Amino acid sequence: MPTDFSSTRARFDLPEGVIYLDGNSLGPLPKATAARVQATITEEWGKLLIGGWNRAGWEAKPMGVGNRIARLIGAEPDSVVMGDTLSIKIFQLLASALEMNPDRRIILSDSGNFPSDLYMAQGLSAMLGQGYSLRTVAPEDVLDAIDDSVAVTMITEVDYRTGRKHDMAAITARAHEKGALTIWDLAHSAGALPVDLAGAGADFAAGCTYKYLNSGPGGPAFAYVAPRHQDRVRPALCGWLGHDAPFDFDPDYRPAAGVARLRVGTPPVLQLAALEASLDIWETVDMNDLRARSLELTDAFIAGVEVACPDLELATPRAHAMRGSQVSFRHPDGYPIMQALIARGVVGDFRAPDILRFGFTPLYIGLEEVDRAIAILAEVMQTRAWDREEYRVRSRVT
Ligand SMILES: *Cc1c(COP(=O)(O)O)cnc(C)c1O
């Protein structure tokens, strides 16, 4: 059955008058979330107390919820585990990958990657010493930069600023041909487009759930390890809940079987409940339908803005195969322009130095919102309504 996007939209609570084009940064609130979290608090925590770990299944949630995410990213059963934040999962996967490729010293990434991923690679390299280092190249040069010095590629599939999408299958194939492992960051892919980790032969992946997956601020990350590697991965962060038998309280660490060894400490039960409420909506979504609708929305936005706002320079690739689910434009006054838009109910965001970023999420955005957003942006640009002191004042979070 084709996905019914009018019924997915009816399952979100969006403020009246807002066109929300920032679900790529923080997904909006599903209507079912508050009651689900409330029930977890009152019925489980409140009544079961510590018994919730067994009787409400809290202990099993990191793997159980991981299996629900797996369908969205083309991962094999029992190969995804929830917990911590994306930055931490990247650190763990990098440490494991480097150890599995011990004769090599280079982590390869691209200059468009999110700073936290790059910082994690820099910090881990400094901690390990022994000549480890991060090499970054331009996004279009990644494929050719994979040589036999590269231990692991650490690539974010969709660039957070430009929305440029890498070819996961091609990069993974080249990496394997050259003896390198691959880590895919799916922050702007999971819930944004179809992902086929198993089909691409990816080694490792991680992503967050508070963007397209709508788990709310601080929602847990996920980590993927290909089944062929799961029992070879030695966790760098040896937490008690990644132990084979946490309640033996053995003073010596022994990793759990499978991807569960990437668990560290106590899982965020309330945030997982919020995520589960959102995943109920995702159960009704076919990722190919989502992709078709997302491309329709981004195509329409690009075409409309280019006609109405000649001063904005498209930063997102036109080719569908190279585009995620966002559209970005460059303008030297991008910050005040975005503030003027937000004041008029069109919520996108700004990424330094000059990017106006708009996320398109078919679950609750349709062509009607795209047309209204274009009209409001055109009005702001044509009247220079953005050119006011109040719009230049920078907030801490942009
Ligand atoms: C959003 C994002 C992050 C954020 O990491 P957290 O640890 O969840 O704060 C990291 N990497 C990429 C590529 C992102 O887009």
Ligand as a Chemical Component Dictionary entry (heavy atoms), coordinates in Angstrom:
data_LIG
# 
_chem_comp.id                   LIG 
_chem_comp.type                 NON-POLYMER 
_chem_comp.pdbx_formal_charge   0 
_chem_comp.three_letter_code    LIG 
# 
loop_
_chem_comp_atom.comp_id 
_chem_comp_atom.atom_id 
_chem_comp_atom.alt_atom_id 
_chem_comp_atom.type_symbol 
_chem_comp_atom.charge 
_chem_comp_atom.model_Cartn_x 
_chem_comp_atom.model_Cartn_y 
_chem_comp_atom.model_Cartn_z 
_chem_comp_atom.pdbx_ordinal 
LIG C1 C1 C 0 23.804 16.238 14.215 1  
LIG C2 C2 C 0 25.119 15.610 13.955 2  
LIG C3 C3 C 0 25.953 15.192 15.009 3  
LIG C4 C4 C 0 25.586 15.501 16.442 4  
LIG O1 O1 O 0 26.155 14.614 17.333 5  
LIG P1 P1 P 0 25.564 14.488 18.818 6  
LIG O2 O2 O 0 26.581 13.731 19.541 7  
LIG O3 O3 O 0 24.242 13.783 18.691 8  
LIG O4 O4 O 0 25.352 15.878 19.348 9  
LIG C5 C5 C 0 27.125 14.533 14.700 10 
LIG N1 N1 N 0 27.474 14.285 13.417 11 
LIG C6 C6 C 0 26.702 14.678 12.372 12 
LIG C7 C7 C 0 27.124 14.391 10.978 13 
LIG C8 C8 C 0 25.525 15.370 12.620 14 
LIG O5 O5 O 0 24.774 15.803 11.606 15 
# 
loop_
_chem_comp_bond.comp_id 
_chem_comp_bond.atom_id_1 
_chem_comp_bond.atom_id_2 
_chem_comp_bond.value_order 
_chem_comp_bond.pdbx_ordinal 
LIG C1 C2 SING 1  
LIG C2 C3 SING 2  
LIG C2 C8 DOUB 3  
LIG C3 C4 SING 4  
LIG C3 C5 DOUB 5  
LIG C4 O1 SING 6  
LIG O1 P1 SING 7  
LIG P1 O2 DOUB 8  
LIG P1 O3 SING 9  
LIG P1 O4 SING 10 
LIG C5 N1 SING 11 
LIG N1 C6 DOUB 12 
LIG C6 C7 SING 13 
LIG C6 C8 SING 14 
LIG C8 O5 SING 15 
# 
